[in-house]
Amino acid sequence: MTTDDHRQETWARAPWSTQPSLQLKTEEVGVDFDRFIGGLRLNRSDADMAREFGVPVGTIAALRAQFMRYGLDSVQGQD
């Protein structure tokens, strides 16, 4: 195998994720993803966002923790 063959083989592999994206999680609990991200950007409290979206404060806190730990998605590596 030449160096070019190895490089091409590496590029052919797709990244994988260990969990659903933040967008999927917000959709599952009925929270508008774009508005949620906007609330984070404005540093709104969990309680304020929970009232806006009509969900428990713990739901917003869990989504915020997800974002702080993994960002928008948790792509980990390659096959």
PDB file with one MODEL, atoms N, CA, C and O in Angstrom:
MODEL        1
ATOM      1  N   MET A   1       0.856  -1.176   0.000  1.00  0.00           N
ATOM      2  CA  MET A   1       0.000   0.000   0.000  1.00  0.00           C
ATOM      3  C   MET A   1       0.898   1.235   0.000  1.00  0.00           C
ATOM      4  O   MET A   1       1.813   1.351   0.815  1.00  0.00           O
ATOM      5  N   THR A   2       0.630   2.132  -0.905  1.00  0.00           N
ATOM      6  CA  THR A   2       1.401   3.368  -0.970  1.00  0.00           C
ATOM      7  C   THR A   2       0.810   4.386  -0.004  1.00  0.00           C
ATOM      8  O   THR A   2      -0.279   4.192   0.537  1.00  0.00           O
ATOM      9  N   THR A   3       1.540   5.463   0.202  1.00  0.00           N
ATOM     10  CA  THR A   3       1.053   6.526   1.074  1.00  0.00           C
ATOM     11  C   THR A   3      -0.264   7.083   0.551  1.00  0.00           C
ATOM     12  O   THR A   3      -1.177   7.350   1.331  1.00  0.00           O
ATOM     13  N   ASP A   4      -0.369   7.261  -0.772  1.00  0.00           N
ATOM     14  CA  ASP A   4      -1.613   7.773  -1.365  1.00  0.00           C
ATOM     15  C   ASP A   4      -2.778   6.819  -1.133  1.00  0.00           C
ATOM     16  O   ASP A   4      -3.898   7.262  -0.879  1.00  0.00           O
ATOM     17  N   ASP A   5      -2.522   5.490  -1.219  1.00  0.00           N
ATOM     18  CA  ASP A   5      -3.578   4.512  -0.968  1.00  0.00           C
ATOM     19  C   ASP A   5      -4.068   4.615   0.467  1.00  0.00           C
ATOM     20  O   ASP A   5      -5.273   4.579   0.715  1.00  0.00           O
ATOM     21  N   HIS A   6      -3.153   4.743   1.405  1.00  0.00           N
ATOM     22  CA  HIS A   6      -3.530   4.837   2.826  1.00  0.00           C
ATOM     23  C   HIS A   6      -4.338   6.105   3.082  1.00  0.00           C
ATOM     24  O   HIS A   6      -5.340   6.076   3.797  1.00  0.00           O
ATOM     25  N   ARG A   7      -3.900   7.210   2.501  1.00  0.00           N
ATOM     26  CA  ARG A   7      -4.597   8.479   2.697  1.00  0.00           C
ATOM     27  C   ARG A   7      -6.018   8.387   2.145  1.00  0.00           C
ATOM     28  O   ARG A   7      -6.962   8.858   2.779  1.00  0.00           O
ATOM     29  N   GLN A   8      -6.172   7.781   0.964  1.00  0.00           N
ATOM     30  CA  GLN A   8      -7.490   7.640   0.357  1.00  0.00           C
ATOM     31  C   GLN A   8      -8.379   6.748   1.232  1.00  0.00           C
ATOM     32  O   GLN A   8      -9.564   7.040   1.392  1.00  0.00           O
ATOM     33  N   GLU A   9      -7.846   5.693   1.787  1.00  0.00           N
ATOM     34  CA  GLU A   9      -8.614   4.802   2.648  1.00  0.00           C
ATOM     35  C   GLU A   9      -9.110   5.544   3.884  1.00  0.00           C
ATOM     36  O   GLU A   9     -10.252   5.347   4.300  1.00  0.00           O
ATOM     37  N   THR A  10      -8.286   6.380   4.468  1.00  0.00           N
ATOM     38  CA  THR A  10      -8.669   7.152   5.644  1.00  0.00           C
ATOM     39  C   THR A  10      -9.799   8.112   5.325  1.00  0.00           C
ATOM     40  O   THR A  10     -10.726   8.261   6.121  1.00  0.00           O
ATOM     41  N   TRP A  11      -9.738   8.764   4.178  1.00  0.00           N
ATOM     42  CA  TRP A  11     -10.775   9.717   3.797  1.00  0.00           C
ATOM     43  C   TRP A  11     -12.104   9.038   3.521  1.00  0.00           C
ATOM     44  O   TRP A  11     -13.148   9.682   3.619  1.00  0.00           O
ATOM     45  N   ALA A  12     -12.099   7.767   3.181  1.00  0.00           N
ATOM     46  CA  ALA A  12     -13.313   7.053   2.820  1.00  0.00           C
ATOM     47  C   ALA A  12     -14.168   6.702   4.033  1.00  0.00           C
ATOM     48  O   ALA A  12     -15.323   6.306   3.879  1.00  0.00           O
ATOM     49  N   ARG A  13     -13.631   6.839   5.204  1.00  0.00           N
ATOM     50  CA  ARG A  13     -14.371   6.439   6.409  1.00  0.00           C
ATOM     51  C   ARG A  13     -15.221   7.581   6.941  1.00  0.00           C
ATOM     52  O   ARG A  13     -14.789   8.733   6.980  1.00  0.00           O
ATOM     53  N   ALA A  14     -16.415   7.246   7.341  1.00  0.00           N
ATOM     54  CA  ALA A  14     -17.351   8.256   7.846  1.00  0.00           C
ATOM     55  C   ALA A  14     -17.230   8.396   9.356  1.00  0.00           C
ATOM     56  O   ALA A  14     -17.008   7.407  10.053  1.00  0.00           O
ATOM     57  N   PRO A  15     -17.375   9.623   9.871  1.00  0.00           N
ATOM     58  CA  PRO A  15     -17.391   9.794  11.324  1.00  0.00           C
ATOM     59  C   PRO A  15     -18.655   9.179  11.917  1.00  0.00           C
ATOM     60  O   PRO A  15     -19.658   9.022  11.222  1.00  0.00           O
ATOM     61  N   TRP A  16     -18.606   8.837  13.182  1.00  0.00           N
ATOM     62  CA  TRP A  16     -19.759   8.262  13.861  1.00  0.00           C
ATOM     63  C   TRP A  16     -20.029   9.039  15.139  1.00  0.00           C
ATOM     64  O   TRP A  16     -19.161   9.757  15.636  1.00  0.00           O
ATOM     65  N   SER A  17     -21.200   8.894  15.650  1.00  0.00           N
ATOM     66  CA  SER A  17     -21.612   9.630  16.833  1.00  0.00           C
ATOM     67  C   SER A  17     -22.096   8.654  17.893  1.00  0.00           C
ATOM     68  O   SER A  17     -22.624   7.587  17.578  1.00  0.00           O
ATOM     69  N   THR A  18     -21.913   9.029  19.146  1.00  0.00           N
ATOM     70  CA  THR A  18     -22.329   8.159  20.237  1.00  0.00           C
ATOM     71  C   THR A  18     -23.721   8.484  20.767  1.00  0.00           C
ATOM     72  O   THR A  18     -24.262   7.738  21.583  1.00  0.00           O
ATOM     73  N   GLN A  19     -24.299   9.576  20.317  1.00  0.00           N
ATOM     74  CA  GLN A  19     -25.611   9.962  20.822  1.00  0.00           C
ATOM     75  C   GLN A  19     -26.316  10.881  19.835  1.00  0.00           C
ATOM     76  O   GLN A  19     -25.697  11.388  18.900  1.00  0.00           O
ATOM     77  N   PRO A  20     -27.610  11.094  20.043  1.00  0.00           N
ATOM     78  CA  PRO A  20     -28.358  11.976  19.147  1.00  0.00           C
ATOM     79  C   PRO A  20     -27.847  13.417  19.230  1.00  0.00           C
ATOM     80  O   PRO A  20     -27.298  13.834  20.250  1.00  0.00           O
ATOM     81  N   SER A  21     -28.030  14.153  18.166  1.00  0.00           N
ATOM     82  CA  SER A  21     -27.626  15.559  18.136  1.00  0.00           C
ATOM     83  C   SER A  21     -28.511  16.388  19.067  1.00  0.00           C
ATOM     84  O   SER A  21     -29.590  15.955  19.469  1.00  0.00           O
ATOM     85  N   LEU A  22     -28.041  17.567  19.394  1.00  0.00           N
ATOM     86  CA  LEU A  22     -28.824  18.480  20.219  1.00  0.00           C
ATOM     87  C   LEU A  22     -30.120  18.861  19.508  1.00  0.00           C
ATOM     88  O   LEU A  22     -31.163  19.003  20.146  1.00  0.00           O
ATOM     89  N   GLN A  23     -30.056  19.025  18.201  1.00  0.00           N
ATOM     90  CA  GLN A  23     -31.271  19.369  17.459  1.00  0.00           C
ATOM     91  C   GLN A  23     -32.322  18.275  17.594  1.00  0.00           C
ATOM     92  O   GLN A  23     -33.499  18.574  17.796  1.00  0.00           O
ATOM     93  N   LEU A  24     -31.919  17.028  17.486  1.00  0.00           N
ATOM     94  CA  LEU A  24     -32.863  15.925  17.642  1.00  0.00           C
ATOM     95  C   LEU A  24     -33.442  15.905  19.054  1.00  0.00           C
ATOM     96  O   LEU A  24     -34.638  15.678  19.233  1.00  0.00           O
ATOM     97  N   LYS A  25     -32.605  16.138  20.047  1.00  0.00           N
ATOM     98  CA  LYS A  25     -33.090  16.135  21.434  1.00  0.00           C
ATOM     99  C   LYS A  25     -34.080  17.268  21.687  1.00  0.00           C
ATOM    100  O   LYS A  25     -35.081  17.069  22.376  1.00  0.00           O
ATOM    101  N   THR A  26     -33.812  18.454  21.139  1.00  0.00           N
ATOM    102  CA  THR A  26     -34.775  19.546  21.343  1.00  0.00           C
ATOM    103  C   THR A  26     -36.102  19.221  20.660  1.00  0.00           C
ATOM    104  O   THR A  26     -37.168  19.495  21.210  1.00  0.00           O
ATOM    105  N   GLU A  27     -36.037  18.639  19.464  1.00  0.00           N
ATOM    106  CA  GLU A  27     -37.263  18.266  18.759  1.00  0.00           C
ATOM    107  C   GLU A  27     -38.073  17.248  19.556  1.00  0.00           C
ATOM    108  O   GLU A  27     -39.300  17.327  19.604  1.00  0.00           O
ATOM    109  N   GLU A  28     -37.383  16.292  20.183  1.00  0.00           N
ATOM    110  CA  GLU A  28     -38.069  15.244  20.942  1.00  0.00           C
ATOM    111  C   GLU A  28     -38.873  15.802  22.114  1.00  0.00           C
ATOM    112  O   GLU A  28     -39.904  15.240  22.483  1.00  0.00           O
ATOM    113  N   VAL A  29     -38.405  16.907  22.700  1.00  0.00           N
ATOM    114  CA  VAL A  29     -39.098  17.469  23.866  1.00  0.00           C
ATOM    115  C   VAL A  29     -39.941  18.687  23.513  1.00  0.00           C
ATOM    116  O   VAL A  29     -40.480  19.346  24.402  1.00  0.00           O
ATOM    117  N   GLY A  30     -40.059  18.994  22.212  1.00  0.00           N
ATOM    118  CA  GLY A  30     -40.921  20.089  21.780  1.00  0.00           C
ATOM    119  C   GLY A  30     -40.332  21.473  21.959  1.00  0.00           C
ATOM    120  O   GLY A  30     -41.072  22.445  22.106  1.00  0.00           O
ATOM    121  N   VAL A  31     -39.010  21.578  21.949  1.00  0.00           N
ATOM    122  CA  VAL A  31     -38.341  22.869  22.085  1.00  0.00           C
ATOM    123  C   VAL A  31     -37.788  23.263  20.723  1.00  0.00           C
ATOM    124  O   VAL A  31     -37.099  22.473  20.077  1.00  0.00           O
ATOM    125  N   ASP A  32     -38.089  24.486  20.285  1.00  0.00           N
ATOM    126  CA  ASP A  32     -37.580  24.975  19.004  1.00  0.00           C
ATOM    127  C   ASP A  32     -36.063  25.141  19.104  1.00  0.00           C
ATOM    128  O   ASP A  32     -35.570  25.918  19.922  1.00  0.00           O
ATOM    129  N   PHE A  33     -35.337  24.418  18.278  1.00  0.00           N
ATOM    130  CA  PHE A  33     -33.872  24.394  18.334  1.00  0.00           C
ATOM    131  C   PHE A  33     -33.256  25.784  18.162  1.00  0.00           C
ATOM    132  O   PHE A  33     -32.408  26.190  18.957  1.00  0.00           O
ATOM    133  N   ASP A  34     -33.675  26.508  17.135  1.00  0.00           N
ATOM    134  CA  ASP A  34     -33.086  27.822  16.862  1.00  0.00           C
ATOM    135  C   ASP A  34     -33.339  28.803  18.004  1.00  0.00           C
ATOM    136  O   ASP A  34     -32.449  29.567  18.379  1.00  0.00           O
ATOM    137  N   ARG A  35     -34.536  28.783  18.548  1.00  0.00           N
ATOM    138  CA  ARG A  35     -34.843  29.670  19.676  1.00  0.00           C
ATOM    139  C   ARG A  35     -34.072  29.248  20.920  1.00  0.00           C
ATOM    140  O   ARG A  35     -33.638  30.097  21.698  1.00  0.00           O
ATOM    141  N   PHE A  36     -33.900  27.941  21.114  1.00  0.00           N
ATOM    142  CA  PHE A  36     -33.106  27.461  22.254  1.00  0.00           C
ATOM    143  C   PHE A  36     -31.667  27.961  22.152  1.00  0.00           C
ATOM    144  O   PHE A  36     -31.122  28.487  23.122  1.00  0.00           O
ATOM    145  N   ILE A  37     -31.055  27.801  20.985  1.00  0.00           N
ATOM    146  CA  ILE A  37     -29.682  28.280  20.778  1.00  0.00           C
ATOM    147  C   ILE A  37     -29.613  29.792  20.979  1.00  0.00           C
ATOM    148  O   ILE A  37     -28.652  30.300  21.556  1.00  0.00           O
ATOM    149  N   GLY A  38     -30.624  30.503  20.508  1.00  0.00           N
ATOM    150  CA  GLY A  38     -30.684  31.953  20.726  1.00  0.00           C
ATOM    151  C   GLY A  38     -30.725  32.303  22.199  1.00  0.00           C
ATOM    152  O   GLY A  38     -30.076  33.253  22.637  1.00  0.00           O
ATOM    153  N   GLY A  39     -31.492  31.531  22.967  1.00  0.00           N
ATOM    154  CA  GLY A  39     -31.553  31.756  24.411  1.00  0.00           C
ATOM    155  C   GLY A  39     -30.212  31.519  25.079  1.00  0.00           C
ATOM    156  O   GLY A  39     -29.824  32.260  25.982  1.00  0.00           O
ATOM    157  N   LEU A  40     -29.508  30.498  24.642  1.00  0.00           N
ATOM    158  CA  LEU A  40     -28.162  30.253  25.184  1.00  0.00           C
ATOM    159  C   LEU A  40     -27.234  31.418  24.847  1.00  0.00           C
ATOM    160  O   LEU A  40     -26.467  31.882  25.691  1.00  0.00           O
ATOM    161  N   ARG A  41     -27.316  31.880  23.607  1.00  0.00           N
ATOM    162  CA  ARG A  41     -26.460  32.983  23.159  1.00  0.00           C
ATOM    163  C   ARG A  41     -26.701  34.235  24.010  1.00  0.00           C
ATOM    164  O   ARG A  41     -25.769  34.977  24.319  1.00  0.00           O
ATOM    165  N   LEU A  42     -27.955  34.454  24.378  1.00  0.00           N
ATOM    166  CA  LEU A  42     -28.310  35.618  25.199  1.00  0.00           C
ATOM    167  C   LEU A  42     -28.126  35.365  26.696  1.00  0.00           C
ATOM    168  O   LEU A  42     -28.405  36.235  27.521  1.00  0.00           O
ATOM    169  N   ASN A  43     -27.653  34.162  27.035  1.00  0.00           N
ATOM    170  CA  ASN A  43     -27.422  33.768  28.431  1.00  0.00           C
ATOM    171  C   ASN A  43     -28.703  33.846  29.268  1.00  0.00           C
ATOM    172  O   ASN A  43     -28.678  34.257  30.428  1.00  0.00           O
ATOM    173  N   ARG A  44     -29.828  33.441  28.655  1.00  0.00           N
ATOM    174  CA  ARG A  44     -31.096  33.414  29.381  1.00  0.00           C
ATOM    175  C   ARG A  44     -31.069  32.286  30.399  1.00  0.00           C
ATOM    176  O   ARG A  44     -30.389  31.280  30.196  1.00  0.00           O
ATOM    177  N   SER A  45     -31.787  32.444  31.468  1.00  0.00           N
ATOM    178  CA  SER A  45     -31.817  31.421  32.515  1.00  0.00           C
ATOM    179  C   SER A  45     -32.644  30.211  32.067  1.00  0.00           C
ATOM    180  O   SER A  45     -33.485  30.305  31.173  1.00  0.00           O
ATOM    181  N   ASP A  46     -32.382  29.087  32.709  1.00  0.00           N
ATOM    182  CA  ASP A  46     -33.158  27.877  32.425  1.00  0.00           C
ATOM    183  C   ASP A  46     -34.633  28.114  32.716  1.00  0.00           C
ATOM    184  O   ASP A  46     -35.499  27.672  31.961  1.00  0.00           O
ATOM    185  N   ALA A  47     -34.917  28.811  33.812  1.00  0.00           N
ATOM    186  CA  ALA A  47     -36.312  29.073  34.189  1.00  0.00           C
ATOM    187  C   ALA A  47     -37.025  29.918  33.138  1.00  0.00           C
ATOM    188  O   ALA A  47     -38.172  29.635  32.794  1.00  0.00           O
ATOM    189  N   ASP A  48     -36.356  30.957  32.622  1.00  0.00           N
ATOM    190  CA  ASP A  48     -36.972  31.801  31.591  1.00  0.00           C
ATOM    191  C   ASP A  48     -37.268  30.995  30.328  1.00  0.00           C
ATOM    192  O   ASP A  48     -38.351  31.099  29.752  1.00  0.00           O
ATOM    193  N   MET A  49     -36.299  30.196  29.909  1.00  0.00           N
ATOM    194  CA  MET A  49     -36.513  29.408  28.695  1.00  0.00           C
ATOM    195  C   MET A  49     -37.558  28.325  28.915  1.00  0.00           C
ATOM    196  O   MET A  49     -38.331  28.022  28.006  1.00  0.00           O
ATOM    197  N   ALA A  50     -37.595  27.742  30.096  1.00  0.00           N
ATOM    198  CA  ALA A  50     -38.600  26.716  30.391  1.00  0.00           C
ATOM    199  C   ALA A  50     -40.012  27.309  30.288  1.00  0.00           C
ATOM    200  O   ALA A  50     -40.915  26.678  29.740  1.00  0.00           O
ATOM    201  N   ARG A  51     -40.194  28.519  30.816  1.00  0.00           N
ATOM    202  CA  ARG A  51     -41.494  29.196  30.700  1.00  0.00           C
ATOM    203  C   ARG A  51     -41.840  29.453  29.240  1.00  0.00           C
ATOM    204  O   ARG A  51     -42.970  29.220  28.812  1.00  0.00           O
ATOM    205  N   GLU A  52     -40.865  29.932  28.481  1.00  0.00           N
ATOM    206  CA  GLU A  52     -41.110  30.231  27.065  1.00  0.00           C
ATOM    207  C   GLU A  52     -41.526  28.987  26.283  1.00  0.00           C
ATOM    208  O   GLU A  52     -42.437  29.045  25.457  1.00  0.00           O
ATOM    209  N   PHE A  53     -40.863  27.868  26.543  1.00  0.00           N
ATOM    210  CA  PHE A  53     -41.128  26.647  25.776  1.00  0.00           C
ATOM    211  C   PHE A  53     -42.185  25.753  26.410  1.00  0.00           C
ATOM    212  O   PHE A  53     -42.619  24.778  25.797  1.00  0.00           O
ATOM    213  N   GLY A  54     -42.602  26.073  27.625  1.00  0.00           N
ATOM    214  CA  GLY A  54     -43.630  25.272  28.279  1.00  0.00           C
ATOM    215  C   GLY A  54     -43.156  23.886  28.679  1.00  0.00           C
ATOM    216  O   GLY A  54     -43.901  22.910  28.589  1.00  0.00           O
ATOM    217  N   VAL A  55     -41.901  23.813  29.123  1.00  0.00           N
ATOM    218  CA  VAL A  55     -41.322  22.542  29.566  1.00  0.00           C
ATOM    219  C   VAL A  55     -40.748  22.722  30.969  1.00  0.00           C
ATOM    220  O   VAL A  55     -40.548  23.856  31.405  1.00  0.00           O
ATOM    221  N   PRO A  56     -40.480  21.637  31.679  1.00  0.00           N
ATOM    222  CA  PRO A  56     -39.874  21.752  33.004  1.00  0.00           C
ATOM    223  C   PRO A  56     -38.469  22.364  32.938  1.00  0.00           C
ATOM    224  O   PRO A  56     -37.757  22.204  31.947  1.00  0.00           O
ATOM    225  N   VAL A  57     -38.094  23.050  33.986  1.00  0.00           N
ATOM    226  CA  VAL A  57     -36.759  23.654  34.074  1.00  0.00           C
ATOM    227  C   VAL A  57     -35.677  22.591  33.881  1.00  0.00           C
ATOM    228  O   VAL A  57     -34.649  22.855  33.257  1.00  0.00           O
ATOM    229  N   GLY A  58     -35.906  21.398  34.413  1.00  0.00           N
ATOM    230  CA  GLY A  58     -34.932  20.315  34.283  1.00  0.00           C
ATOM    231  C   GLY A  58     -34.675  19.926  32.832  1.00  0.00           C
ATOM    232  O   GLY A  58     -33.573  19.501  32.485  1.00  0.00           O
ATOM    233  N   THR A  59     -35.684  20.070  31.992  1.00  0.00           N
ATOM    234  CA  THR A  59     -35.510  19.762  30.564  1.00  0.00           C
ATOM    235  C   THR A  59     -34.533  20.738  29.933  1.00  0.00           C
ATOM    236  O   THR A  59     -33.623  20.337  29.206  1.00  0.00           O
ATOM    237  N   ILE A  60     -34.724  22.017  30.212  1.00  0.00           N
ATOM    238  CA  ILE A  60     -33.812  23.037  29.670  1.00  0.00           C
ATOM    239  C   ILE A  60     -32.417  22.850  30.258  1.00  0.00           C
ATOM    240  O   ILE A  60     -31.422  22.976  29.544  1.00  0.00           O
ATOM    241  N   ALA A  61     -32.338  22.555  31.539  1.00  0.00           N
ATOM    242  CA  ALA A  61     -31.033  22.345  32.178  1.00  0.00           C
ATOM    243  C   ALA A  61     -30.292  21.171  31.532  1.00  0.00           C
ATOM    244  O   ALA A  61     -29.081  21.237  31.321  1.00  0.00           O
ATOM    245  N   ALA A  62     -31.021  20.106  31.221  1.00  0.00           N
ATOM    246  CA  ALA A  62     -30.396  18.942  30.575  1.00  0.00           C
ATOM    247  C   ALA A  62     -29.935  19.276  29.157  1.00  0.00           C
ATOM    248  O   ALA A  62     -28.861  18.846  28.735  1.00  0.00           O
ATOM    249  N   LEU A  63     -30.741  20.040  28.423  1.00  0.00           N
ATOM    250  CA  LEU A  63     -30.338  20.449  27.082  1.00  0.00           C
ATOM    251  C   LEU A  63     -29.120  21.363  27.129  1.00  0.00           C
ATOM    252  O   LEU A  63     -28.218  21.246  26.299  1.00  0.00           O
ATOM    253  N   ARG A  64     -29.095  22.273  28.100  1.00  0.00           N
ATOM    254  CA  ARG A  64     -27.945  23.172  28.252  1.00  0.00           C
ATOM    255  C   ARG A  64     -26.689  22.363  28.589  1.00  0.00           C
ATOM    256  O   ARG A  64     -25.619  22.615  28.034  1.00  0.00           O
ATOM    257  N   ALA A  65     -26.820  21.402  29.491  1.00  0.00           N
ATOM    258  CA  ALA A  65     -25.677  20.565  29.869  1.00  0.00           C
ATOM    259  C   ALA A  65     -25.166  19.779  28.658  1.00  0.00           C
ATOM    260  O   ALA A  65     -23.959  19.628  28.471  1.00  0.00           O
ATOM    261  N   GLN A  66     -26.089  19.286  27.849  1.00  0.00           N
ATOM    262  CA  GLN A  66     -25.721  18.579  26.617  1.00  0.00           C
ATOM    263  C   GLN A  66     -24.902  19.486  25.710  1.00  0.00           C
ATOM    264  O   GLN A  66     -23.864  19.085  25.184  1.00  0.00           O
ATOM    265  N   PHE A  67     -25.385  20.719  25.531  1.00  0.00           N
ATOM    266  CA  PHE A  67     -24.686  21.670  24.672  1.00  0.00           C
ATOM    267  C   PHE A  67     -23.305  22.006  25.233  1.00  0.00           C
ATOM    268  O   PHE A  67     -22.325  22.049  24.490  1.00  0.00           O
ATOM    269  N   MET A  68     -23.228  22.240  26.530  1.00  0.00           N
ATOM    270  CA  MET A  68     -21.950  22.621  27.140  1.00  0.00           C
ATOM    271  C   MET A  68     -20.924  21.492  27.062  1.00  0.00           C
ATOM    272  O   MET A  68     -19.725  21.746  26.950  1.00  0.00           O
ATOM    273  N   ARG A  69     -21.388  20.264  27.120  1.00  0.00           N
ATOM    274  CA  ARG A  69     -20.459  19.132  27.093  1.00  0.00           C
ATOM    275  C   ARG A  69     -20.092  18.701  25.678  1.00  0.00           C
ATOM    276  O   ARG A  69     -18.929  18.409  25.400  1.00  0.00           O
ATOM    277  N   TYR A  70     -21.076  18.659  24.782  1.00  0.00           N
ATOM    278  CA  TYR A  70     -20.851  18.094  23.450  1.00  0.00           C
ATOM    279  C   TYR A  70     -21.008  19.085  22.300  1.00  0.00           C
ATOM    280  O   TYR A  70     -20.652  18.756  21.168  1.00  0.00           O
ATOM    281  N   GLY A  71     -21.518  20.262  22.545  1.00  0.00           N
ATOM    282  CA  GLY A  71     -21.794  21.179  21.443  1.00  0.00           C
ATOM    283  C   GLY A  71     -23.057  20.758  20.718  1.00  0.00           C
ATOM    284  O   GLY A  71     -23.983  20.222  21.327  1.00  0.00           O
ATOM    285  N   LEU A  72     -23.094  20.999  19.434  1.00  0.00           N
ATOM    286  CA  LEU A  72     -24.294  20.687  18.659  1.00  0.00           C
ATOM    287  C   LEU A  72     -24.425  19.207  18.355  1.00  0.00           C
ATOM    288  O   LEU A  72     -25.535  18.701  18.187  1.00  0.00           O
ATOM    289  N   ASP A  73     -23.303  18.509  18.283  1.00  0.00           N
ATOM    290  CA  ASP A  73     -23.304  17.085  17.962  1.00  0.00           C
ATOM    291  C   ASP A  73     -22.065  16.469  18.590  1.00  0.00           C
ATOM    292  O   ASP A  73     -21.148  17.183  18.995  1.00  0.00           O
ATOM    293  N   SER A  74     -22.037  15.171  18.671  1.00  0.00           N
ATOM    294  CA  SER A  74     -20.914  14.505  19.359  1.00  0.00           C
ATOM    295  C   SER A  74     -20.188  13.537  18.449  1.00  0.00           C
ATOM    296  O   SER A  74     -20.013  12.370  18.800  1.00  0.00           O
ATOM    297  N   VAL A  75     -19.765  14.000  17.295  1.00  0.00           N
ATOM    298  CA  VAL A  75     -19.027  13.145  16.371  1.00  0.00           C
ATOM    299  C   VAL A  75     -17.699  12.776  17.024  1.00  0.00           C
ATOM    300  O   VAL A  75     -16.930  13.642  17.443  1.00  0.00           O
ATOM    301  N   GLN A  76     -17.449  11.465  17.101  1.00  0.00           N
ATOM    302  CA  GLN A  76     -16.305  10.963  17.869  1.00  0.00           C
ATOM    303  C   GLN A  76     -15.117  10.491  17.053  1.00  0.00           C
ATOM    304  O   GLN A  76     -13.985  10.575  17.530  1.00  0.00           O
ATOM    305  N   GLY A  77     -15.328  10.007  15.862  1.00  0.00           N
ATOM    306  CA  GLY A  77     -14.190   9.450  15.138  1.00  0.00           C
ATOM    307  C   GLY A  77     -14.622   8.848  13.825  1.00  0.00           C
ATOM    308  O   GLY A  77     -15.567   9.316  13.190  1.00  0.00           O
ATOM    309  N   GLN A  78     -13.922   7.805  13.423  1.00  0.00           N
ATOM    310  CA  GLN A  78     -14.216   7.155  12.168  1.00  0.00           C
ATOM    311  C   GLN A  78     -14.460   5.675  12.394  1.00  0.00           C
ATOM    312  O   GLN A  78     -14.050   5.111  13.409  1.00  0.00           O
ATOM    313  N   ASP A  79     -15.138   5.049  11.428  1.00  0.00           N
ATOM    314  CA  ASP A  79     -15.342   3.588  11.475  1.00  0.00           C
ATOM    315  C   ASP A  79     -14.008   2.890  11.417  1.00  0.00           C
ATOM    316  O   ASP A  79     -13.953   1.661  11.444  1.00  0.00           O
TER     317      ASP A  79
ENDMDL
END
